């Protein structure tokens, strides 16, 4: 079992009684940094990150899973971290997102996330035709046509 698999087990055991929390990503980098990204349906508190950090750190040391020196980071994914799980999309319904498409990596579609379905997402986009006013149009985007989705922050 590799480090990432063992860490995933440890985190899953620790948050098993918290249905609102979920693992976003676990990565062991070659420079010795172990990053654990966790999130919650209603956000995540620093106490939750500390709880996971203490538990994982204790068991990694106890079991000597990582033989060299390492640095453990437990946090929520930043706002610039792409959405990857259906659960993350659901958490962001109502927010403005930017979707990079598979068929055209230079094309990004932006709009308000309206709904998340099994096969994809429903987005309200403002479509502007030359010489006309922009109109709101609902568009379905299949997950398999999405390269990356990020939540956009507005400072208005």
HELIX and SHEET records of a PDB file:
HELIX    1   1 UNK A    3  UNK A   14  1                                  12    
HELIX    2   2 UNK A   46  UNK A   63  1                                  18    
HELIX    3   3 UNK A   86  UNK A   91  1                                   6    
HELIX    4   4 UNK A  143  UNK A  145  5                                   3    
SHEET    1   A 3 UNK A  21  UNK A  28  0                                        
SHEET    2   A 3 UNK A  33  UNK A  40 -1                                        
SHEET    3   A 3 UNK A  71  UNK A  75  1                                        
SHEET    1   B 5 UNK A 135  UNK A 142  0                                        
SHEET    2   B 5 UNK A 120  UNK A 127 -1                                        
SHEET    3   B 5 UNK A 108  UNK A 116 -1                                        
SHEET    4   B 5 UNK A  96  UNK A 101 -1                                        
SHEET    5   B 5 UNK A 146  UNK A 151 -1                                        
END                                                                             
